[in-house]
Amino acid sequence: MNTRRPPRFPEPVPLTRPTVDADTDLEPALKEVFRSGMLTNGRHVREFEEAAGAYLGGVHVVAVSSCTTGLMLVLRCLGRSGDVVVPSFTFMATGHAVAWAGHGVRFADADPRTWTLDPDAVAPLEASAVLAVHTFGVPCDADRLQALCDSRGIPLIFDAAHGFGSRYPDGTMVGGKGVAEVFSLSPTKTLSTGEGGLITTRDAAFAAELRTAREYGNPGDYDSRFIGLNGRMTEVSGLMGAHAMKSFPRWLHIRQSLVDIYRRRLSELPGLEFQEVPPGAVSAYKDLAIRVDPTRFGMDRDELAARLARENVSTRKYFSPALHRQTAYRDVTGPDLPVTDALASSMITLPLYSHMPAHLVDRICDLVHDLHAGR
Ligand SMILES: *Cc1c(COP(=O)(O)O)cnc(C)c1O
């Protein structure tokens, strides 16, 4: 008789969980929100915007309902026409926001070491703007992209969905470069308010325009100046965000120490490659992604994922398929993207969340070691 061995982890290990400080009692503040009748875009959203702006180094912050909405509003307010360059190695929302804002999408390849948008791949492309991504939290090469955009007179925008808490090589926080950066606060990101996003910019006039944009384009007199959206953040999200800002630096620190364990333990094995963080930069590690070299590791990414799943460990093949291989983008033409294709076929993300116990990371590393030994 064939009795199946029980999985290494009796309880499923999730890929990620939102970290919410459930110990502080938010009930009085919530009751106050409900009693006040001010359910959206009120005092708590304002407090959250201020706290986030201070944390990010003194930028203007416009809270919105999602990162996708924020990107659409930024593109709309820039008022450009023509194609926008995005990486293909990203989450689908990066490209979708460009398309929803009425632009054509142009895909550019990734840097093989940092996995972020490669400035050399952007250079030959015709574009009205560039939308770069801080992939998995590693800041993209903002300075080279900025120089490139300046030489063309086109704006640079950052999809900073993964980058809340990340730092550029010059030590400044992600959030302060380009015409705007847009963070996501959905449940898989490093800071979450359930749903939500933050647009950050150093340009006060642009921030004011974005505030109008998130109110349908209505500055308050009901004469809409342009086609905006309802992009507001609710007060419940604002309250969660303002509250989360107090604990965020501590969570980020824990998250980074968990990644240190992964990096130390898994770099002992051949054929597992980590994302390069540029010298001086800091990643907030929205995800811990590794590349699997099948020859050197002894099994490919798909087999590693299947074997981990058998032991109850969730993983994700981020970002596979890459955008230029997705059905929605089948009509987009452009150059071949060999680095993106190679990344998409070899990448796996492992469980990581800020309140994950360190021993769980160690046990997952033990398991990967054992799978390698028994391959
Ligand atoms: C999650 C994500 C988004 C979308 O964020 P929402 O807040 O869900 O709209 C955009 N870009 C990237 C890279 C993401 O990972």
The ligand as an SDF file (V2000), in Angstrom:
LIG
                    3D

 15 15  0  0  0  0  0  0  0  0999 V2000
    0.2190   45.8120   -7.1690 C   0  0  0  0  0  0  0  0  0  0  0  0
    0.8220   46.5320   -8.3040 C   0  0  0  0  0  0  0  0  0  0  0  0
    0.1490   47.5660   -8.9570 C   0  0  0  0  0  0  0  0  0  0  0  0
   -1.2930   47.8520   -8.7170 C   0  0  0  0  0  0  0  0  0  0  0  0
   -1.5810   48.3330   -7.4730 O   0  0  0  0  0  0  0  0  0  0  0  0
   -3.1040   48.5300   -7.0570 P   0  0  0  0  0  0  0  0  0  0  0  0
   -3.0120   49.3430   -5.8210 O   0  0  0  0  0  0  0  0  0  0  0  0
   -3.6590   47.1680   -6.8240 O   0  0  0  0  0  0  0  0  0  0  0  0
   -3.7870   49.2440   -8.1600 O   0  0  0  0  0  0  0  0  0  0  0  0
    0.8100   48.2830   -9.9250 C   0  0  0  0  0  0  0  0  0  0  0  0
    2.0720   47.9800  -10.2590 N   0  0  0  0  0  0  0  0  0  0  0  0
    2.7570   46.9880   -9.6770 C   0  0  0  0  0  0  0  0  0  0  0  0
    4.1670   46.7380  -10.0870 C   0  0  0  0  0  0  0  0  0  0  0  0
    2.1380   46.2030   -8.6930 C   0  0  0  0  0  0  0  0  0  0  0  0
    2.7820   45.1770   -8.1460 O   0  0  0  0  0  0  0  0  0  0  0  0
  1  2  1  0
  2  3  1  0
  2 14  2  0
  3  4  1  0
  3 10  2  0
  4  5  1  0
  5  6  1  0
  6  7  2  0
  6  8  1  0
  6  9  1  0
 10 11  1  0
 11 12  2  0
 12 13  1  0
 12 14  1  0
 14 15  1  0
M  END
$$$$
